[in-house]
């Protein structure tokens, strides 16, 4: 059998570090270099922007991508809206001659929108990873997407919950596609490592560990979680909340925990690149977000075998099936959150049933193979020569 004709993709992503979307892109590019991935006929080069000359550091996005053997280009910029990037981008596109230009962030969406010659006679895939409303600057960026995304040939969003908003932006429904993040295996934690971590955190052997991982910012809803736990004084087991992450709300959350009388039960452990040991000590994982797309931490908790309580924000109900693989509470409803937490802390049989269902669902619906084949199928819609599996794909 002859090898398929190559379909060339130039993926533009603004990322200094290996964020969740960056991790997914690098993983997909690595797969394309395997025998199975090569059969798709897809080839991806990455372009990123750099203002601080850190792009190629070992832990930087471009550095990690290049170390993985991916063709990676850095577009230098002197400041946020440096017009000098336009000439560099045009030169890169002339060199790469991509069949598809793929954008992942506000800046690259806007550049391709404002410079239609960049995607003339090409397909434009815009990836929509969600929106954040933490400050005025981010709200401006959201408005940029409102203007830009309607012009893309495909808009690939991380969850179906965003469909209404994107259609309101002017994106034609027939151009929308959805692609949840993949559930990556979580390294198991050895018993002695779990014991050491509990000791380091000052958590007694009889205490249940409630875990939450994420940026400490308002839209993540940690204040609701603290209010919920402030009412939990009658559950059968003592508990300790472990918050992994950093962000602008840390000081305010620390003050709130003390004001609620639970300061001694909360551990703020900061940012950790490897969070797998924390899943290893967790009795319960809680995601109290006000807004969410496709939460990697939910998928990680499912794979790690940790019972889940989450809000019904964004794509969370597309991942966690209420009363089957975890419990869902209303957004910004601390009482409902508290009831769900108490229920799973007290009913271990129910928690175990949810864990089994969650792991099965993550393996079945959110596997890396399913992610790869679904994405390849989207490329095949516009370039039928792209090869992809005929495996049935649900709309999840």
C-alpha positions as CSV (number, residue, x, y, z in Angstrom):
1,X,0.0,0.0,0.0
2,X,1.3,3.4,-0.9
3,X,1.9,5.9,1.9
4,X,-0.8,8.6,2.1
5,X,0.0,12.0,0.6
6,X,1.2,14.3,3.5
7,X,-1.2,16.9,4.8
8,X,0.9,19.6,6.4
9,X,-0.3,21.6,9.4
10,X,1.3,24.7,11.0
11,X,0.0,24.9,14.6
12,X,0.4,28.3,16.2
13,X,0.3,28.4,20.0
14,X,1.2,31.0,22.6
15,X,2.6,29.1,25.5
16,X,5.7,29.8,27.6
17,X,5.3,26.6,29.6
18,X,3.8,23.2,28.8
19,X,0.1,24.0,29.6
20,X,-2.7,21.5,29.2
21,X,-3.3,22.4,25.5
22,X,0.4,22.4,24.8
23,X,0.7,19.0,26.4
24,X,-2.1,17.7,24.1
25,X,-0.4,19.2,21.0
26,X,3.0,17.7,21.8
27,X,1.5,14.3,22.6
28,X,-0.4,14.3,19.3
29,X,2.8,15.3,17.4
30,X,4.8,12.5,19.1
31,X,2.1,10.0,18.1
32,X,2.3,11.1,14.5
33,X,5.9,9.9,14.5
34,X,4.9,6.3,15.5
35,X,4.0,3.7,12.8
36,X,0.3,4.1,13.6
37,X,0.4,7.9,13.5
38,X,2.4,8.0,10.3
39,X,-0.3,6.2,8.5
40,X,-2.6,9.2,8.9
41,X,-0.4,11.2,6.5
42,X,-0.4,14.2,8.9
43,X,2.7,16.3,9.5
44,X,2.7,19.1,12.1
45,X,5.1,22.0,12.7
46,X,4.7,24.3,15.7
47,X,5.1,28.1,15.8
48,X,5.1,29.9,19.1
49,X,5.8,33.5,20.1
50,X,8.6,34.6,22.5
51,X,9.1,38.0,24.2
52,X,11.5,37.1,27.0
53,X,14.0,34.8,25.2
54,X,13.0,31.9,27.4
55,X,11.3,29.8,24.7
56,X,14.1,27.2,24.4
57,X,14.7,26.7,28.1
58,X,14.4,23.0,29.0
59,X,11.0,23.4,30.7
60,X,9.7,25.9,28.2
61,X,7.1,25.0,25.6
62,X,9.4,25.4,22.6
63,X,12.2,23.6,24.4
64,X,10.1,20.6,25.3
65,X,8.6,20.5,21.7
66,X,12.0,20.5,20.1
67,X,13.3,17.9,22.5
68,X,10.5,15.7,21.4
69,X,11.7,16.0,17.8
70,X,8.9,18.3,16.6
71,X,9.7,20.9,14.0
72,X,9.4,24.1,16.1
73,X,9.7,27.7,15.2
74,X,9.9,30.8,17.5
75,X,8.5,34.1,16.3
76,X,10.3,36.9,18.2
77,X,8.3,39.8,19.4
78,X,9.5,42.9,21.3
79,X,6.2,43.7,23.0
80,X,2.6,42.5,23.1
81,X,1.3,43.8,19.7
82,X,4.6,44.0,17.9
83,X,3.8,44.3,14.1
84,X,7.2,42.8,13.4
85,X,5.7,39.3,13.9
86,X,3.7,39.7,10.7
87,X,6.7,39.5,8.4
88,X,8.1,36.6,10.4
89,X,4.8,34.7,10.2
90,X,4.5,35.3,6.4
91,X,8.0,34.1,5.9
92,X,7.4,31.0,8.0
93,X,4.2,30.1,6.1
94,X,5.9,30.6,2.8
95,X,8.6,28.2,4.0
96,X,6.3,25.5,5.5
97,X,3.5,25.8,2.8
98,X,0.9,24.2,5.2
99,X,-2.4,22.8,4.0
100,X,-3.9,23.8,7.4
101,X,-3.2,26.7,9.7
102,X,-4.2,25.8,13.2
103,X,-4.5,28.5,15.9
104,X,-4.8,28.0,19.6
105,X,-5.0,31.4,21.3
106,X,-6.4,34.9,21.0
107,X,-3.3,36.4,19.4
108,X,-3.0,33.8,16.6
109,X,-6.7,33.7,16.0
110,X,-6.6,37.5,15.5
111,X,-3.6,37.5,13.3
112,X,-5.1,35.0,10.9
113,X,-8.4,36.9,10.9
114,X,-6.8,40.2,10.1
115,X,-4.4,38.7,7.5
116,X,-6.6,36.6,5.2
117,X,-3.7,36.0,2.8
118,X,-2.2,33.8,5.5
119,X,-4.9,31.2,5.0
120,X,-5.8,31.9,1.4
121,X,-6.3,28.5,-0.4
122,X,-5.8,26.8,3.0
123,X,-8.0,25.5,5.8
124,X,-8.1,27.4,9.1
125,X,-8.7,25.3,12.2
126,X,-9.2,27.5,15.4
127,X,-9.0,25.6,18.7
128,X,-11.2,27.1,21.4
129,X,-10.0,26.2,24.9
130,X,-12.5,28.2,26.9
131,X,-12.7,31.7,28.4
132,X,-11.6,33.3,31.6
133,X,-13.2,36.5,33.1
134,X,-10.6,37.3,35.8
135,X,-9.7,40.8,34.7
136,X,-10.3,43.5,32.1
137,X,-7.5,42.3,29.8
138,X,-8.9,38.8,29.7
139,X,-12.3,40.2,28.8
140,X,-10.8,42.1,25.9
141,X,-9.2,38.8,24.7
142,X,-12.6,37.1,24.9
143,X,-14.0,39.9,22.6
144,X,-11.1,39.2,20.2
145,X,-12.4,35.6,19.9
146,X,-15.9,36.9,19.3
147,X,-14.6,38.8,16.2
148,X,-12.1,36.1,15.0
149,X,-13.6,32.7,15.4
150,X,-16.5,33.2,13.0
151,X,-14.1,33.3,10.1
152,X,-12.4,29.9,10.8
153,X,-13.2,26.9,8.6
154,X,-13.4,24.7,11.7
155,X,-13.7,25.7,15.4
156,X,-12.7,22.9,17.6
157,X,-13.9,23.5,21.2
158,X,-13.1,21.4,24.3
159,X,-16.7,20.8,25.2
160,X,-20.2,21.0,23.8
161,X,-21.2,23.4,26.6
162,X,-19.5,26.2,24.7
163,X,-21.6,25.7,21.6
164,X,-24.2,28.3,22.4
165,X,-21.7,31.0,23.1
166,X,-19.7,30.2,20.0
167,X,-22.8,30.3,17.8
168,X,-23.7,33.6,19.3
169,X,-20.3,34.8,18.2
170,X,-21.3,34.0,14.7
171,X,-19.6,30.6,14.3
172,X,-21.7,28.5,11.9
173,X,-23.0,25.4,13.7
174,X,-21.8,23.1,10.9
175,X,-18.2,24.3,11.4
176,X,-18.2,23.4,15.2
177,X,-16.4,20.3,16.4
178,X,-15.8,19.2,20.0
179,X,-12.7,17.5,21.4
180,X,-12.4,16.8,25.2
181,X,-8.9,16.4,26.6
182,X,-7.5,12.9,26.9
183,X,-7.3,11.0,30.1
184,X,-3.7,10.4,30.8
185,X,-2.4,7.6,33.1
186,X,-1.5,8.8,36.6
187,X,1.6,7.3,38.1
188,X,0.7,5.2,41.2
189,X,2.1,6.4,44.6
190,X,4.0,3.9,46.7
191,X,2.7,3.4,50.3
192,X,5.9,4.8,51.8
193,X,5.7,7.8,49.6
194,X,2.1,8.4,50.6
195,X,3.1,8.1,54.3
196,X,5.9,10.6,53.9
197,X,3.7,13.1,52.1
198,X,1.0,12.9,54.7
199,X,3.7,13.4,57.4
200,X,5.2,16.4,55.5
201,X,1.7,18.0,55.4
202,X,1.0,17.3,59.0
203,X,-2.0,15.1,58.2
204,X,-2.9,12.4,60.8
205,X,-3.4,8.8,59.7
206,X,-7.1,8.9,60.6
207,X,-7.9,12.1,58.6
208,X,-9.6,12.0,55.2
209,X,-7.8,14.0,52.6
210,X,-10.0,16.3,50.4
211,X,-8.0,17.4,47.4
212,X,-8.5,20.3,44.9
213,X,-6.0,21.2,42.2
214,X,-6.1,24.4,40.1
215,X,-5.2,28.0,39.8
216,X,-6.2,30.0,42.9
217,X,-8.4,32.5,41.1
218,X,-12.0,33.5,41.5
219,X,-13.5,31.5,38.7
220,X,-12.2,28.3,40.2
221,X,-14.6,28.6,43.1
222,X,-12.3,27.8,46.0
223,X,-14.1,30.3,48.2
224,X,-17.3,28.2,47.8
225,X,-15.4,25.1,48.8
226,X,-14.1,26.7,51.9
227,X,-17.6,27.9,52.8
228,X,-18.9,24.4,52.2
229,X,-16.3,22.8,54.4
230,X,-16.8,25.3,57.1
231,X,-20.2,23.7,57.7
232,X,-18.8,20.1,57.8
233,X,-18.3,19.5,61.5
234,X,-20.4,16.4,61.9
235,X,-19.0,14.0,59.3
236,X,-17.8,10.7,60.7
237,X,-14.1,11.2,59.8
238,X,-11.9,14.2,60.5
239,X,-10.7,15.8,57.3
240,X,-8.0,18.0,55.8
241,X,-8.3,20.0,52.6
242,X,-5.2,20.1,50.4
243,X,-5.1,22.9,47.8
244,X,-2.5,22.4,45.1
245,X,-1.9,25.5,42.9
246,X,-1.0,29.2,43.1
247,X,-2.7,32.3,42.0
248,X,-3.9,35.8,43.0
249,X,-6.6,34.6,45.5
250,X,-4.2,32.7,47.8
251,X,-4.0,35.3,50.5
252,X,-7.7,36.0,50.5
253,X,-8.4,32.2,50.7
254,X,-6.1,31.8,53.6
255,X,-7.9,34.6,55.5
256,X,-11.3,33.1,54.6
257,X,-10.2,29.7,55.9
258,X,-9.2,31.3,59.2
259,X,-12.3,33.3,59.5
260,X,-14.4,30.2,59.0
261,X,-12.5,28.4,61.8
262,X,-11.0,25.8,59.5
263,X,-7.6,27.3,59.0
264,X,-5.8,24.5,60.7
265,X,-7.5,22.0,58.4
266,X,-6.4,23.5,55.1
267,X,-3.0,23.0,53.5
268,X,-1.9,25.5,50.8
269,X,0.9,23.6,49.1
270,X,1.6,25.9,46.0
271,X,2.4,24.8,42.5
272,X,3.7,21.3,41.8
273,X,4.6,20.2,38.2
274,X,3.9,16.6,39.2
275,X,0.6,16.3,41.1
276,X,0.3,12.5,41.0
277,X,1.5,12.0,44.6
278,X,-1.4,14.2,45.8
279,X,-3.9,11.9,44.1
280,X,-2.2,9.1,45.9
281,X,-3.2,10.4,49.3
282,X,-6.7,11.8,48.4
283,X,-9.9,10.3,49.7
284,X,-12.0,12.7,47.6
285,X,-11.3,15.1,44.8
286,X,-13.4,18.3,44.5
287,X,-13.6,20.8,41.6
288,X,-15.7,23.8,42.7
289,X,-15.3,25.8,39.5
290,X,-17.6,28.5,38.3
291,X,-16.4,28.1,34.7
292,X,-14.6,25.1,33.1
293,X,-13.9,23.5,29.8
294,X,-12.5,20.0,29.7
295,X,-10.8,19.8,33.1
296,X,-7.6,17.7,33.0
297,X,-7.8,17.3,36.7
298,X,-11.2,15.6,36.5
299,X,-9.8,13.1,34.0
300,X,-6.7,12.6,36.2
301,X,-8.8,11.9,39.3
302,X,-10.9,9.4,37.3
303,X,-7.7,7.6,36.2
304,X,-6.2,7.8,39.7
305,X,-9.2,6.2,41.3
306,X,-10.2,9.1,43.5
307,X,-14.0,9.8,44.1
308,X,-15.2,13.1,42.6
309,X,-17.4,16.0,43.5
310,X,-17.6,18.7,40.9
311,X,-19.9,21.6,39.9
312,X,-22.1,21.6,36.8
313,X,-19.8,24.3,35.2
314,X,-19.1,24.1,31.5
315,X,-17.9,20.7,30.3
316,X,-17.9,19.0,33.8
317,X,-21.2,17.2,33.2
318,X,-19.9,15.9,29.9
319,X,-17.1,14.2,31.9
320,X,-18.7,13.3,35.2
321,X,-22.0,11.5,35.1
322,X,-24.0,12.5,38.2
323,X,-24.8,9.5,40.5
324,X,-22.8,7.2,38.2
325,X,-19.2,8.3,38.2
326,X,-19.3,11.0,40.8
327,X,-21.5,13.7,42.2
328,X,-22.4,17.1,40.7
329,X,-23.5,20.2,42.6
330,X,-24.8,23.5,41.3
331,X,-22.3,26.3,40.5
332,X,-21.7,28.6,43.5
333,X,-23.9,26.5,45.8
334,X,-21.8,25.8,48.9
335,X,-24.6,23.9,50.7
336,X,-25.0,21.5,47.8
337,X,-21.2,21.1,47.6
338,X,-21.1,20.4,51.3
339,X,-23.8,17.7,51.1
340,X,-22.0,16.0,48.2
341,X,-18.7,16.0,50.1
342,X,-20.2,14.7,53.3
343,X,-22.1,11.9,51.4
344,X,-19.0,10.5,49.8
345,X,-16.9,10.8,52.9
346,X,-19.5,8.9,54.9
347,X,-20.5,6.3,52.2
348,X,-17.3,4.5,51.1
349,X,-19.2,1.8,49.3
350,X,-20.9,4.5,47.1
351,X,-17.5,6.2,46.6
352,X,-15.9,2.9,45.5
353,X,-18.8,2.3,43.0
354,X,-18.2,5.7,41.5
355,X,-14.5,5.1,41.3
356,X,-15.0,1.9,39.2
357,X,-17.5,3.6,36.9
358,X,-15.3,6.7,36.5
359,X,-12.2,4.7,35.6
360,X,-14.2,2.7,33.0
361,X,-15.7,5.8,31.5
362,X,-12.3,7.6,31.3
363,X,-10.7,4.6,29.6
364,X,-13.7,4.1,27.2
365,X,-14.6,7.7,26.3
366,X,-11.5,9.8,26.9
367,X,-8.6,7.6,26.0
368,X,-5.6,8.9,24.1
369,X,-6.4,6.7,21.2
370,X,-10.0,8.1,21.0
371,X,-8.6,11.6,21.2
372,X,-6.2,11.0,18.4
373,X,-8.6,9.3,16.1
374,X,-11.3,11.9,16.6
375,X,-8.9,14.7,15.8
376,X,-7.6,12.9,12.8
377,X,-11.2,12.4,11.6
378,X,-11.8,16.2,11.8
379,X,-8.8,16.8,9.5
380,X,-10.1,14.1,7.2
381,X,-13.3,16.0,6.7
382,X,-11.5,18.7,4.8
383,X,-8.7,16.5,3.4
384,X,-10.2,13.0,2.7
385,X,-6.7,11.7,2.0
386,X,-6.0,11.8,5.8
387,X,-6.3,8.2,7.1
388,X,-8.0,7.6,10.4
389,X,-9.6,4.7,12.3
390,X,-13.1,3.6,11.4
391,X,-13.8,3.0,15.1
392,X,-17.2,4.4,16.2
393,X,-16.9,7.7,18.0
394,X,-19.5,9.0,20.4
395,X,-20.3,12.7,20.5
396,X,-18.8,13.0,24.0
